[in-house]
Amino acid sequence: IAPPLTGGTPTSIKESDVWSEAIELGFEFCFFGDTFSQILIGTNGMLSFELENAGESNGWSMGVNDELPNASSFTLAEANIYGVAHDIDPRVCGDINYMVLGSSPSRQFVINFSEVCYFSCNDIQSSSQIILYESSNTIDINIYDKPICDTWNGGLAVVGVQNIDDTIAFTPPERNTSVWEATDEFWRFTPSLGTDN
């Protein structure tokens, strides 16, 4: 059973296209061989371990050739986890919140993008969830409702993970930067090397 989409700690994000301040995970998380205890949440459905971007602009613009891995697109190069990265606008409607569930060594850090309006297409909303798992270093991306806003940014969106150097990435089939919609779609990313902590 997936965690709830509501009831978590609200983020400090009240604007469009920004990264949060650094948020404590509550445990150490290994991502592409490096260990992190803090994360940034971007208003456009992304997470980043690149803490130098805290409070800065979170990109939204994508082109049809801006696939992962990507070191040249401002939007894609600054993020590491794309739990439906697209241009959404929490100023208009919806909620971005987070929570830590469970107890050591099996905690979960959960980030919710709950019924957040699209930028430009304010009459449609997107709901998704990203879960980081302590010890296994697994990442779940749960997409509950992701329609298409084809009148803005070409309707483009992406799901996946990308290393800090922007040289290695993994995306589900047909979910790299392209036009797609999804309802109740669930993806899991697990480390392929090493052992659980």
N, C-alpha and C positions, 0 to 999 in steps of 0.2 A: 504494500500500500504506500503510495507516494505521500510525502508531507503535504500539509495544507498550503494553498497559495496565499492565504491571508493570515494576519495575526502576528507576523514577524516584526522585528525592529525596523521602523522606517529609515530609509537612507537619508543622508543630508542633501540628496539631489532634488532640487526644486526647479531647475532650469532644464532646457533642452540642450543636448549635445555637450555634456560635461562628464568628466570622471569624478567619482566620489573622492573623499579623503581616504587615506589608508584605513582599512577595517581589519581588526584582528580575527583570524580564523578560529582561534581557540586551540589549535593543534598545528603540528608541522605537516606540510603537504609537499610531497615530492612530485615535480613536474619536469619531464625531460632531463632527469638527473640532478636538478637543483632543488633545494629545499626552501620552502617559503612559509612564513607564519602570518603574512598580511596579504590583502588583495584589494584591488580597485574594482568598483562596479561602474560601468558606463551606462548612460541613459539609453543607448541604442542596442541593448541586449548583449553586451560584451563584458568580459572580465579581463583584467590584466594583472600580472605580477610585476610589471615595470612601474614601481612606485614613484619614480620621478615625475610621472604624469598626473599625480594627485591634484585634483582641483582644476586641471587644464581641460582644453577642448577635447571632446570625444567625437571623432569623425563620423560622418554619416554617408558621404558620397561614395558610390561604387560604380565602376564601369563594367561592361560585359566581359572584359578581359582581365578584370581584377580578381583572379582566382587565388586560392591558397595553395602553397605558401606564397607570401607576398611581402617584399621588403620595400616596395616603391609606392604603394598606395597609403596615404596618410591614415585613412580609416582602418585598413587591415594591418598595417605594420605595427601599430601601437597596442594591439590586443593579442591575447593568447588563447582565450576560450570564447567561442562564438556560439551562444545559446539561442540562436536566431538573431543574427546581427542584421538590423535594418533600421530605417529612420522612424523611430517612435517618439512620442512627445508626452511625457508625464505631466507637463504643465496643464494639459487640457483634461485628461482623465486617466484614471488608473493609479496603480501603486507599485513602487519598487521597494521591496523589503527583504530582510534576511533573518535567519535564525540558526542557532546551533542546537542540534538534537542529539540525544544519546549520551553515553558516558565513555570515558577512555577505556580501551583503545579503539572504540568503534563509533566515534562521533561523526556527525554529518554537518557540513556547512551548507545551508540551503539558501539560494537566491531566487526570489520570485519577481517576475514581471507580470503583474496581475491586471488584466483588462486595460492595458495601456493603449491609448489612442495612437494611431498613425499620424505622423506629420503630414499635413496637406489633406489626407483622407481622415478627417476627424470623426467621421461616422462609423469607422470600423476600428476594431481593437484586436490586440494580440495578447495571448497569455502563454507564458513558458516558464520553465524552472530549470535551474542548474544545481546539481548536488555534487559536492566534493566529499569524498569518503576518507576518513582517517585510516591509516595503516595500509589499506589496499591501494590508495592513491587513484582510485577509480573516479571517473567523472560521468555522471548521468545528465543528459539533456532531455527534458520532457516537454514536448510541444503539445499544448492542449488545444490551441486555436491560433492558426496563422493564415489569415486570408491574404489576398494580393491587393496592393495599392498600385495599380499599373499606370496611374497618372503622375507618379512622383518617383524620381530616381530609377526609372525604368522598371519598377516593381521588383528590384533585385534584393536578394537576401542570401545569407550563408550560415551554415552550421558546421562546426569543426573545432579542432585544436591546432595550435601552431607554436613552435618553440620560440624562445626569446630572440634567437638570431634570425628568425623569419626565413629559415631555410628548409624546415621540415614541417609538414602539416598532414593531418588526416581529416577527411570529410566523408560523411555517408554518401552512398550512391545518389546522384542527381541533387545533391544539396550543397555543392560548391556554388560559388556566386552565380546565381541564375534566378529565373522567375518560377516560383512554385508555391503551392499552398498545402497545408497539412492540418489534420485534426487527430488528436490522440496518437501522436507518433513519438516513439521513445528510442533514444540512442544511448549506448554505453561505450565509453572509451576506457580501456584498461592498459596499464604499462605492459610492454612486450618483453622487457628485459629486467633482470634483477628479481629480488624476492620481496614479499610484503615486509613492511617494517614491523 
